[in-house]
Amino acid sequence: MRVSVFLLLIFLIPTISQSQPDAEARLAGLDTFVEKVLEGWKSPGISIAVVEKDKVIFAGGFGFRDWENKLPVTQHTLFAIGSCTKAFTASMLGMLVKEGKLDLDQPVRDYLPELEFKNEYTNDHCTLRDMMSHRSGLPRHDYSWYGSTASRSELLKRIQYLEPSAELREKYQYNNFMFMAQGVVLEKITGKSWEQNLQERILDPLKMQHTNMSISALEENDDRSLAYTSSMDGIEKIPYRNIDAIGPAGSINSCASDMAQWLITWINGGSFDSTQIIPSSFWEQAITVQMATGGGRPGAEYPDLHSGGYGLAWGMSSYRGHYRVEHGGGIDGFSTTTCFFPTDSIGIFVVSNQGGPTSAVRNFIADRMLNLDYRDWSGPRLKEKIKAEAMARISPDNDSINQVKGTTPSHAMADYTGSYENKGYGVAKIFLENDTAWVDYNEGGKPTKSFLEHYHYDVFRILSTDQEGKNKNAIKLRFQTNEKGEISGLKIKMEPAVDEIEFVKLSPAFEVSRDALNQYVGEYDLLGTNIKVYLRGDGVLMVLVPGQPDYELVATMKDQFKLKVLDNYEVHFEVDAEEHVKSLSFVQPNGTFKAIRK
């Protein structure tokens, strides 16, 4: 690898701009440092852009975009930049403000009434500024979208069911849904997709000709990096993660040469090639703290580093006496950092296809460009990583401390199978195959690797086939039963900031023809109250109780239905040997009430 990287470095030397006389001197040793970082972190490749004022000082790559075939990283190699996408989305809304089409401080539902929150106060008062600075009151809830096949519009509908963990503007809580929703606002106001807006408003004016916004477009490009993960065991290629649905929060794929143009624009107050791309008023607000993030006090190890807060899609901090604006990005196999120093007119972009060493490389470059003394940013963190991996290999199964031995599930495993729904998280399916209970949730159409292992009572661990024989400190789910003793749902800790997420077991689909439903139509006497059963125009069976709304009935088995909008309320029809309907019974939590057919 040393020889391969050395040859690659020779190839990359011409990518250093000669327009700055001291550029090469300030970045002297970058090749050696990056080579050591790649080797130590077992990272296949890394791409870097460094800009100063309106000049590209460096744009190039080190290592390999394809580890197995030893294809080198170039200045045009595409990487997924993850959440570095957010500043692009926010900037386009800033353009709409300049055009007089929206106000960041008006309730967002003035522009997007279909966006609903669980909290009514948030519904009435949440603004785009709140969403851009992560102070909506919602925690991440990432398991709701990560890996999901739900569309952008379907994800928008899920927001109303997501539990807040704070009041509006109470505290900083990072949330990807809020940036996806900003993209939908952009789409609604302009009548164009987020992707089309991005192409026309930013990529084309900045001549970012290689950048795209989807996994399908990434896969069509020959000069693209593959995604990897690594450990002491070596380097392993992993699949791309498709996050197109939540795209405005993180789906951009870009390269060093293109991101250099983006950084030049931010360094120059939103201007590129003498054209104002990002409105100056928005630029100023974006790099000014809008929300405190906590943890601002300097640490003992690095007293000259401390956080300042979060602006509009950018984080602010003090870096060794210099004002730094930065945002990171991470998605399966990729780790990115985009930063600039407004008062120093310096910008740095670093992306890795392994997910580890980007901040160390960024800081090394920042120290050189700012003429600061050397500090080892990689060594201590690499030692921590190696130690953590070693400890993980020998760590005990801590679950055994709380496990109650000798218990068995309350039901046969077949009773736990079925579909379970949470309206904010979608549907999880549990099915039996070869005596194993498998879990299919957000697998994105891929065969599931997740299965259940009994822990105690009705609590099960969710394990992956990749985890077998390894530490079993795994996520757990616990099944719920109803008054009848039937499995009715499950609870699982999917968002640390709120209580367990509850999934309700769905009744299995039971098909009943329109002709078969007709037999139940008629009037029934319930102690003098006339109950009417009828077929709606679309063939749906309905029941009307005087003084109450019409209820839709959903078949669960032969002659048995549930009320669609009420849990634990059912209607059972009594049928004689000649298949004549004699009566119906309302089966409710407070009793069973029988009505005779007239």
FENNOR-V18205 format. One record per residue. N is the residue number from 1. RES is the residue in one small letter. PHI is phi in radians with two decimals (999 if undefined). OMEGA is omega in whole degrees, -180 to 180 (* if undefined). NEAR is the number of other ideal C-beta (glycine too) atoms within 10 Angstrom. Layout:
N & RES & PHI & OMEGA & NEAR
N & RES & PHI & OMEGA & NEAR
This chain:
1 & m & 999 & 180 & 14
2 & r & -1.01 & -179 & 10
3 & v & -1.14 & -179 & 7
4 & s & -1.08 & -180 & 13
5 & v & -1.13 & 180 & 20
6 & f & -1.05 & 179 & 13
7 & l & -1.10 & 179 & 11
8 & l & -1.14 & 180 & 21
9 & l & -1.11 & 177 & 17
10 & i & -1.05 & 180 & 9
11 & f & -1.13 & -173 & 13
12 & l & -1.54 & -177 & 21
13 & i & -0.92 & -179 & 10
14 & p & -1.12 & -180 & 9
15 & t & -1.33 & 175 & 18
16 & i & -1.31 & -179 & 18
17 & s & -1.13 & 178 & 17
18 & q & -1.66 & -177 & 9
19 & s & -1.28 & 178 & 12
20 & q & -1.88 & -175 & 17
21 & p & -0.98 & -176 & 7
22 & d & -1.76 & -176 & 10
23 & a & -1.06 & -178 & 19
24 & e & -1.12 & -180 & 15
25 & a & -1.18 & -179 & 9
26 & r & -1.18 & -179 & 19
27 & l & -1.71 & 178 & 20
28 & a & -1.04 & -179 & 11
29 & g & 1.61 & 179 & 11
30 & l & -1.07 & -179 & 22
31 & d & -1.07 & -180 & 18
32 & t & -1.13 & -179 & 12
33 & f & -1.10 & -179 & 20
34 & v & -1.12 & 178 & 26
35 & e & -1.03 & 179 & 19
36 & k & -1.16 & 179 & 16
37 & v & -1.13 & 179 & 24
38 & l & -1.04 & -179 & 23
39 & e & -1.19 & -177 & 13
40 & g & -1.18 & -178 & 18
41 & w & -1.51 & -176 & 23
42 & k & 0.92 & -180 & 22
43 & s & -1.78 & -179 & 26
44 & p & -1.11 & -175 & 28
45 & g & -2.74 & -178 & 28
46 & i & -2.63 & 179 & 28
47 & s & -2.20 & -171 & 30
48 & i & -2.43 & 169 & 28
49 & a & -2.27 & 176 & 30
50 & v & -2.25 & 180 & 29
51 & v & -2.24 & 175 & 28
52 & e & -2.46 & -176 & 22
53 & k & 0.97 & -180 & 14
54 & d & -1.95 & -178 & 15
55 & k & -2.06 & 173 & 14
56 & v & -1.54 & 180 & 23
57 & i & -1.42 & -180 & 26
58 & f & -2.69 & 172 & 25
59 & a & -2.57 & -177 & 25
60 & g & -3.06 & -177 & 27
61 & g & -2.44 & 179 & 29
62 & f & -2.36 & 178 & 25
63 & g & 1.36 & -168 & 27
64 & f & -2.19 & 172 & 27
65 & r & -1.42 & 176 & 23
66 & d & -2.27 & -173 & 18
67 & w & -1.13 & -175 & 23
68 & e & -1.15 & -176 & 10
69 & n & -1.69 & 177 & 8
70 & k & 0.93 & 175 & 13
71 & l & -1.55 & -172 & 18
72 & p & -1.31 & 171 & 20
73 & v & -1.35 & 176 & 28
74 & t & -2.08 & 179 & 20
75 & q & -1.19 & -180 & 22
76 & h & -1.84 & -180 & 20
77 & t & -1.14 & -178 & 27
78 & l & -1.46 & 174 & 23
79 & f & -2.24 & 171 & 32
80 & a & -1.29 & -177 & 29
81 & i & -1.75 & 174 & 30
82 & g & 0.96 & -172 & 25
83 & s & -1.25 & 170 & 20
84 & c & -1.11 & 174 & 26
85 & t & -1.10 & -170 & 30
86 & k & -0.98 & -179 & 24
87 & a & -1.14 & 176 & 26
88 & f & -1.14 & -179 & 26
89 & t & -1.10 & -179 & 27
90 & a & -1.09 & -179 & 27
91 & s & -1.09 & 180 & 24
92 & m & -1.18 & 174 & 23
93 & l & -1.19 & 174 & 26
94 & g & -1.05 & 176 & 26
95 & m & -1.14 & 179 & 20
96 & l & -1.15 & 175 & 22
97 & v & -1.08 & 179 & 17
98 & k & -1.05 & -179 & 13
99 & e & -1.42 & 179 & 11
100 & g & 1.34 & -176 & 7
101 & k & -1.69 & 176 & 13
102 & l & -2.79 & 179 & 19
103 & d & -2.26 & -178 & 14
104 & l & -1.11 & -175 & 21
105 & d & -1.84 & 171 & 10
106 & q & -1.57 & 177 & 12
107 & p & -0.93 & -176 & 18
108 & v & -1.08 & -179 & 25
109 & r & -1.26 & 171 & 17
110 & d & -1.12 & -179 & 12
111 & y & -1.82 & -177 & 19
112 & l & -2.42 & -176 & 19
113 & p & -1.08 & -180 & 11
114 & e & -1.30 & 174 & 13
115 & l & -1.35 & -180 & 22
116 & e & -2.22 & 174 & 16
117 & f & -1.93 & 178 & 22
118 & k & -1.26 & -178 & 15
119 & n & -1.66 & -177 & 19
120 & e & -1.15 & 178 & 9
121 & y & -1.10 & 177 & 12
122 & t & -1.11 & 177 & 21
123 & n & -0.95 & -174 & 17
124 & d & -1.46 & -169 & 11
125 & h & -2.19 & -176 & 15
126 & c & -1.14 & -178 & 24
127 & t & -1.97 & 175 & 20
128 & l & -1.12 & 176 & 27
129 & r & -1.10 & 177 & 20
130 & d & -1.04 & -178 & 22
131 & m & -1.20 & -180 & 26
132 & m & -1.21 & -177 & 28
133 & s & -1.86 & 173 & 27
134 & h & 1.02 & 178 & 24
135 & r & -2.26 & -178 & 25
136 & s & -1.38 & -174 & 27
137 & g & 1.68 & 179 & 22
138 & l & -1.58 & 170 & 29
139 & p & -1.32 & -170 & 20
140 & r & -1.14 & -176 & 19
141 & h & 0.90 & -174 & 26
142 & d & -1.18 & 180 & 15
143 & y & -1.13 & 178 & 18
144 & s & -1.20 & -177 & 25
145 & w & -1.93 & -173 & 23
146 & y & -1.13 & -179 & 16
147 & g & 1.47 & -177 & 17
148 & s & -1.27 & 175 & 22
149 & t & -1.64 & 180 & 12
150 & a & -1.10 & 178 & 17
151 & s & -1.36 & 179 & 11
152 & r & -1.05 & 179 & 19
153 & s & -1.19 & 178 & 11
154 & e & -1.19 & 177 & 13
155 & l & -1.13 & 178 & 21
156 & l & -1.05 & 180 & 20
157 & k & -1.18 & -178 & 15
158 & r & -1.21 & -174 & 19
159 & i & -1.00 & -177 & 22
160 & q & -1.13 & -179 & 15
161 & y & -1.79 & -178 & 16
162 & l & -1.47 & -175 & 23
163 & e & -1.31 & 174 & 16
164 & p & -1.31 & 176 & 20
165 & s & -2.08 & 177 & 18
166 & a & -2.74 & 175 & 16
167 & e & -1.39 & 176 & 13
168 & l & -0.94 & 177 & 19
169 & r & 1.18 & 180 & 17
170 & e & -1.30 & -179 & 12
171 & k & -2.76 & 179 & 15
172 & y & -1.33 & 175 & 19
173 & q & -2.51 & -177 & 20
174 & y & -1.07 & -178 & 14
175 & n & -2.61 & -179 & 22
176 & n & -1.29 & 179 & 25
177 & f & -0.99 & -176 & 23
178 & m & -1.17 & 177 & 25
179 & f & -1.44 & 172 & 25
180 & m & -1.06 & 180 & 25
181 & a & -1.13 & 176 & 27
182 & q & -1.07 & 177 & 24
183 & g & -1.09 & 179 & 26
184 & v & -1.20 & 175 & 19
185 & v & -1.03 & 179 & 23
186 & l & -1.01 & -180 & 27
187 & e & -1.10 & -176 & 19
188 & k & -1.20 & -177 & 14
189 & i & -1.25 & -175 & 16
190 & t & -1.58 & -175 & 18
191 & g & 1.31 & 178 & 8
192 & k & -2.18 & 180 & 15
193 & s & -1.17 & 175 & 15
194 & w & -1.00 & -179 & 23
195 & e & -1.11 & -180 & 20
196 & q & -1.17 & 176 & 14
197 & n & -1.02 & -178 & 24
198 & l & -1.09 & 180 & 26
199 & q & -1.09 & -174 & 17
200 & e & -1.40 & -172 & 13
201 & r & -1.55 & -175 & 20
202 & i & -2.21 & -172 & 24
203 & l & -1.09 & -180 & 23
204 & d & -1.17 & 180 & 11
205 & p & -1.07 & -179 & 15
206 & l & -1.59 & 179 & 20
207 & k & 1.02 & 176 & 12
208 & m & -1.52 & -168 & 23
209 & q & -1.35 & -179 & 12
210 & h & -1.67 & -171 & 20
211 & t & -1.25 & 174 & 23
212 & n & -2.43 & -168 & 21
213 & m & -2.30 & -179 & 23
214 & s & -2.63 & 178 & 16
215 & i & -1.16 & -180 & 17
216 & s & -1.08 & 178 & 11
217 & a & -1.20 & 178 & 16
218 & l & -1.08 & -176 & 19
219 & e & -1.19 & 178 & 10
220 & e & -1.43 & -176 & 10
221 & n & -1.61 & -180 & 15
222 & d & -1.23 & -178 & 9
223 & d & -1.67 & -180 & 16
224 & r & -2.31 & 177 & 24
225 & s & -1.52 & 170 & 31
226 & l & -1.43 & -180 & 20
227 & a & -1.73 & -177 & 21
228 & y & -2.40 & 166 & 23
229 & t & -2.28 & -178 & 16
230 & s & -2.53 & 178 & 19
231 & s & -2.74 & 176 & 13
232 & m & -1.08 & 180 & 10
233 & d & -1.35 & 180 & 9
234 & g & 2.23 & -176 & 9
235 & i & -1.86 & -178 & 16
236 & e & -2.28 & 176 & 13
237 & k & -1.32 & 179 & 14
238 & i & -2.23 & -179 & 12
239 & p & -1.22 & 170 & 12
240 & y & -1.13 & 175 & 18
241 & r & -1.79 & 180 & 18
242 & n & -1.43 & 179 & 19
243 & i & -2.17 & -177 & 23
244 & d & -1.02 & -177 & 15
245 & a & -1.09 & 180 & 19
246 & i & -1.74 & -173 & 23
247 & g & -0.76 & -179 & 22
248 & p & -1.01 & 178 & 31
249 & a & -1.65 & -174 & 23
250 & g & 3.14 & -171 & 24
251 & s & -1.80 & -179 & 27
252 & i & -1.27 & 171 & 33
253 & n & -2.02 & -175 & 25
254 & s & -2.52 & -175 & 30
255 & c & -2.45 & -176 & 29
256 & a & -1.07 & -177 & 27
257 & s & -1.11 & 179 & 22
258 & d & -1.30 & -178 & 25
259 & m & -1.18 & 174 & 31
260 & a & -1.08 & 179 & 26
261 & q & -1.16 & 178 & 24
262 & w & -1.10 & 179 & 30
263 & l & -1.16 & 178 & 22
264 & i & -1.03 & 179 & 23
265 & t & -1.11 & -179 & 27
266 & w & -1.26 & 178 & 25
267 & i & -1.10 & -176 & 22
268 & n & -1.75 & 173 & 21
269 & g & 1.15 & 180 & 14
270 & g & 1.64 & -177 & 21
271 & s & -1.82 & 177 & 17
272 & f & -2.43 & -178 & 20
273 & d & 0.90 & 177 & 13
274 & s & 1.17 & 177 & 7
275 & t & -2.04 & 179 & 10
276 & q & -1.34 & -179 & 14
277 & i & -1.57 & 177 & 20
278 & i & -1.67 & -178 & 26
279 & p & -0.93 & -176 & 19
280 & s & -1.07 & 180 & 13
281 & s & -1.16 & 177 & 12
282 & f & -1.22 & 179 & 21
283 & w & -0.94 & -179 & 22
284 & e & -1.11 & 180 & 14
285 & q & -1.21 & -176 & 19
286 & a & -1.08 & -177 & 24
287 & i & -1.79 & 176 & 21
288 & t & -2.01 & -177 & 14
289 & v & -1.03 & 176 & 17
290 & q & -1.88 & -177 & 20
291 & m & -2.63 & 176 & 19
292 & a & -1.18 & -179 & 15
293 & t & -1.77 & -176 & 19
294 & g & 1.46 & 179 & 10
295 & g & 1.21 & -177 & 10
296 & g & -1.36 & -178 & 13
297 & r & -1.26 & -179 & 8
298 & p & -1.04 & 177 & 13
299 & g & -1.48 & -178 & 9
300 & a & -1.18 & -177 & 5
301 & e & -1.20 & -179 & 7
302 & y & -2.28 & -177 & 13
303 & p & -1.18 & -180 & 10
304 & d & -1.71 & 174 & 12
305 & l & -2.14 & 173 & 14
306 & h & -2.74 & -175 & 14
307 & s & -1.39 & 177 & 17
308 & g & -1.94 & -180 & 17
309 & g & 2.38 & -176 & 17
310 & y & -2.21 & 179 & 21
311 & g & -1.70 & 177 & 22
312 & l & -1.91 & -179 & 25
313 & a & 1.28 & 174 & 26
314 & w & -2.40 & 173 & 25
315 & g & -1.79 & 180 & 20
316 & m & -1.95 & 177 & 20
317 & s & -2.72 & 173 & 18
318 & s & -1.74 & -179 & 15
319 & y & -2.03 & 177 & 21
320 & r & 0.89 & 178 & 16
321 & g & 1.53 & -180 & 8
322 & h & -2.10 & -180 & 17
323 & y & -1.37 & -177 & 15
324 & r & -2.04 & 174 & 25
325 & v & -1.94 & -171 & 23
326 & e & -2.62 & 169 & 19
327 & h & -2.56 & 177 & 20
328 & g & -1.71 & 176 & 17
329 & g & -2.60 & 179 & 21
330 & g & -2.59 & 172 & 18
331 & i & -2.56 & -170 & 22
332 & d & -0.66 & 175 & 18
333 & g & 1.53 & -177 & 24
334 & f & -2.36 & 176 & 23
335 & s & -2.41 & -172 & 24
336 & t & -2.33 & 168 & 28
337 & t & -2.43 & 176 & 21
338 & t & -2.16 & -178 & 27
339 & c & -2.54 & 173 & 26
340 & f & -2.63 & -180 & 23
341 & f & -1.99 & -171 & 20
342 & p & -1.00 & -177 & 19
343 & t & -1.38 & 178 & 8
344 & d & -1.81 & 179 & 17
345 & s & 1.01 & 180 & 16
346 & i & -2.18 & 178 & 22
347 & g & -2.30 & -177 & 28
348 & i & -2.40 & 174 & 27
349 & f & -2.20 & 178 & 29
350 & v & -2.38 & 177 & 26
351 & v & -2.41 & -180 & 31
352 & s & -2.13 & 176 & 31
353 & n & -1.71 & 178 & 31
354 & q & -2.22 & 176 & 24
355 & g & 1.66 & -178 & 20
356 & g & -2.38 & -162 & 20
357 & p & -1.57 & -171 & 26
358 & t & -1.11 & -177 & 27
359 & s & -1.16 & 179 & 18
360 & a & -1.13 & 179 & 22
361 & v & -1.17 & 178 & 26
362 & r & -0.98 & -177 & 24
363 & n & -1.16 & 177 & 23
364 & f & -1.04 & -179 & 24
365 & i & -1.15 & 180 & 25
366 & a & -1.03 & -180 & 22
367 & d & -1.07 & -180 & 17
368 & r & -1.19 & -177 & 18
369 & m & -1.22 & -180 & 23
370 & l & -1.66 & 179 & 16
371 & n & 1.02 & 179 & 9
372 & l & -1.74 & -179 & 15
373 & d & -1.21 & -176 & 6
374 & y & -1.15 & 174 & 10
375 & r & -2.49 & -178 & 12
376 & d & -1.42 & -178 & 12
377 & w & -1.54 & -174 & 20
378 & s & -1.67 & -172 & 20
379 & g & -0.91 & -178 & 12
380 & p & -1.04 & -179 & 12
381 & r & -1.25 & 178 & 16
382 & l & -1.17 & 176 & 19
383 & k & -1.06 & 178 & 11
384 & e & -1.09 & 179 & 10
385 & k & -1.09 & -179 & 18
386 & i & -1.09 & 179 & 14
387 & k & -1.11 & -179 & 10
388 & a & -1.11 & 179 & 10
389 & e & -1.15 & 180 & 12
390 & a & -1.13 & 179 & 11
391 & m & -1.14 & -180 & 9
392 & a & -1.11 & -180 & 12
393 & r & -1.21 & -174 & 11
394 & i & -1.93 & -177 & 7
395 & s & -1.15 & -178 & 12
396 & p & -1.31 & 174 & 9
397 & d & -1.39 & -175 & 12
398 & n & -1.11 & 178 & 11
399 & d & -1.06 & -176 & 15
400 & s & -1.14 & -180 & 11
401 & i & -1.14 & -177 & 7
402 & n & -1.71 & -176 & 9
403 & q & -1.27 & 175 & 15
404 & v & -1.58 & -174 & 9
405 & k & -1.33 & 171 & 6
406 & g & 1.41 & 179 & 6
407 & t & -1.59 & 178 & 13
408 & t & -2.32 & 176 & 9
409 & p & -1.09 & -178 & 19
410 & s & -1.35 & -177 & 13
411 & h & -2.30 & 170 & 14
412 & a & -1.15 & -175 & 8
413 & m & -1.03 & 180 & 15
414 & a & -1.08 & -179 & 10
415 & d & -1.24 & -180 & 14
416 & y & -1.51 & -178 & 22
417 & t & -1.29 & 180 & 16
418 & g & 2.38 & 180 & 15
419 & s & -1.84 & -179 & 17
420 & y & -2.15 & -174 & 26
421 & e & -2.16 & 163 & 16
422 & n & -2.15 & -171 & 21
423 & k & -1.14 & 176 & 13
424 & g & -1.59 & -175 & 20
425 & y & -2.16 & 179 & 25
426 & g & 1.62 & -173 & 20
427 & v & -2.02 & 172 & 15
428 & a & -1.93 & -179 & 21
429 & k & -1.99 & 176 & 16
430 & i & -2.10 & -177 & 24
431 & f & -2.47 & -180 & 15
432 & l & -1.69 & 175 & 13
433 & e & -2.67 & -178 & 9
434 & n & 0.95 & 177 & 5
435 & d & 1.16 & 177 & 6
436 & t & -2.00 & 177 & 12
437 & a & -1.58 & -178 & 19
438 & w & -1.76 & 180 & 18
439 & v & -2.03 & 176 & 20
440 & d & -2.01 & 177 & 16
441 & y & -2.44 & 178 & 20
442 & n & 0.90 & 179 & 19
443 & e & -1.47 & 176 & 15
444 & g & 1.10 & 179 & 11
445 & g & 1.48 & 180 & 7
446 & k & -1.51 & 176 & 10
447 & p & -1.04 & -177 & 8
448 & t & -1.24 & 174 & 16
449 & k & -1.94 & -175 & 14
450 & s & -1.63 & 178 & 21
451 & f & -2.45 & -178 & 19
452 & l & -1.73 & 173 & 21
453 & e & -2.18 & -178 & 15
454 & h & -1.09 & 179 & 14
455 & y & -1.84 & 168 & 21
456 & h & -2.85 & -179 & 17
457 & y & 0.85 & 179 & 13
458 & d & -1.80 & 177 & 19
459 & v & -1.83 & -179 & 18
460 & f & -2.24 & 172 & 26
461 & r & -1.57 & 172 & 18
462 & i & -1.71 & -180 & 17
463 & l & -2.04 & 175 & 18
464 & s & -1.95 & 177 & 13
465 & t & -1.05 & 177 & 12
466 & d & -1.31 & -176 & 8
467 & q & -1.69 & -174 & 16
468 & e & -0.96 & 180 & 10
469 & g & 1.44 & -179 & 5
470 & k & -1.85 & 179 & 14
471 & n & -0.92 & -175 & 14
472 & k & -1.87 & 174 & 16
473 & n & -1.36 & -168 & 14
474 & a & -1.86 & 173 & 17
475 & i & -1.12 & -179 & 13
476 & k & -2.10 & 170 & 18
477 & l & -2.23 & 178 & 24
478 & r & -2.21 & -178 & 16
479 & f & -1.46 & 179 & 23
480 & q & -1.94 & 175 & 16
481 & t & -2.11 & 177 & 14
482 & n & -1.67 & -177 & 13
483 & e & -1.09 & -180 & 8
484 & k & -1.49 & -178 & 8
485 & g & 1.50 & -180 & 10
486 & e & -1.47 & 174 & 11
487 & i & -1.19 & -173 & 20
488 & s & -2.03 & -178 & 16
489 & g & 3.11 & 177 & 18
490 & l & -2.58 & 177 & 23
491 & k & -2.20 & -178 & 17
492 & i & -2.64 & -180 & 21
493 & k & -1.46 & -178 & 13
494 & m & -1.92 & 177 & 19
495 & e & -2.36 & -174 & 21
496 & p & -1.03 & -173 & 8
497 & a & -1.44 & -179 & 13
498 & v & -2.28 & 178 & 15
499 & d & -1.14 & 178 & 10
500 & e & -0.95 & 177 & 14
501 & i & -1.48 & -176 & 22
502 & e & -1.77 & 175 & 14
503 & f & -1.92 & -180 & 24
504 & v & -1.69 & 180 & 15
505 & k & -1.24 & 180 & 20
506 & l & -1.49 & 176 & 14
507 & s & -1.18 & 180 & 16
508 & p & -1.09 & -179 & 11
509 & a & -1.12 & 179 & 9
510 & f & -2.31 & -174 & 12
511 & e & -1.41 & 176 & 6
512 & v & -2.28 & -178 & 18
513 & s & -1.22 & 179 & 8
514 & r & -1.08 & 179 & 11
515 & d & -1.09 & 180 & 7
516 & a & -1.18 & 179 & 14
517 & l & -1.18 & -178 & 17
518 & n & -1.05 & -177 & 12
519 & q & -1.15 & -179 & 14
520 & y & -1.54 & -176 & 22
521 & v & -1.18 & 179 & 13
522 & g & 2.71 & 180 & 14
523 & e & -2.00 & -175 & 13
524 & y & -2.30 & -178 & 22
525 & d & -1.76 & 177 & 14
526 & l & -2.01 & 179 & 17
527 & l & 0.89 & 178 & 8
528 & g & 1.61 & 177 & 5
529 & t & -1.66 & -177 & 12
530 & n & -1.49 & 178 & 13
531 & i & -1.77 & -178 & 21
532 & k & -1.98 & 174 & 14
533 & v & -1.98 & -177 & 22
534 & y & -2.56 & 177 & 14
535 & l & -1.75 & 175 & 14
536 & r & -1.24 & -176 & 10
537 & g & -0.93 & -179 & 5
538 & d & -1.55 & 176 & 6
539 & g & 1.50 & 180 & 11
540 & v & -1.67 & 180 & 14
541 & l & -1.35 & -176 & 22
542 & m & -2.22 & 174 & 15
543 & v & -2.27 & -179 & 21
544 & l & -2.11 & 174 & 15
545 & v & -1.86 & -177 & 15
546 & p & -0.89 & 179 & 9
547 & g & 1.48 & 180 & 6
548 & q & -2.21 & 178 & 8
549 & p & -1.21 & 175 & 8
550 & d & -1.21 & -178 & 11
551 & y & -1.87 & 175 & 19
552 & e & -1.46 & 180 & 15
553 & l & -1.80 & 179 & 21
554 & v & -2.07 & -178 & 19
555 & a & -1.18 & 177 & 18
556 & t & -1.99 & 173 & 16
557 & m & -2.87 & -178 & 11
558 & k & -1.01 & 177 & 10
559 & d & 1.18 & 179 & 18
560 & q & -2.25 & -177 & 16
561 & f & -2.38 & 172 & 26
562 & k & -2.05 & 174 & 19
563 & l & -1.36 & -171 & 17
564 & k & -1.04 & -172 & 12
565 & v & -1.72 & -179 & 10
566 & l & -2.22 & 177 & 11
567 & d & -1.28 & 175 & 11
568 & n & 1.14 & 173 & 13
569 & y & -2.05 & -176 & 15
570 & e & -2.29 & 173 & 18
571 & v & -2.18 & 178 & 24
572 & h & -1.96 & 177 & 17
573 & f & -1.73 & 177 & 19
574 & e & -1.70 & -176 & 14
575 & v & -2.13 & -179 & 15
576 & d & -1.47 & -175 & 9
577 & a & -1.12 & 179 & 5
578 & e & -1.59 & 179 & 5
579 & e & 1.15 & 174 & 9
580 & h & -1.65 & -180 & 10
581 & v & -1.34 & -176 & 17
582 & k & -1.75 & -176 & 11
583 & s & -2.84 & 171 & 16
584 & l & -2.34 & 178 & 24
585 & s & -2.25 & 171 & 17
586 & f & -1.49 & -179 & 19
587 & v & -1.76 & -172 & 17
588 & q & -2.24 & 178 & 14
589 & p & -1.01 & -178 & 10
590 & n & -1.68 & 176 & 6
591 & g & 2.40 & 179 & 7
592 & t & -2.01 & -175 & 10
593 & f & -2.22 & -172 & 14
594 & k & -1.74 & 177 & 15
595 & a & -2.15 & -177 & 21
596 & i & -1.56 & 179 & 13
597 & r & -1.20 & 180 & 17
598 & k & -1.34 & * & 9
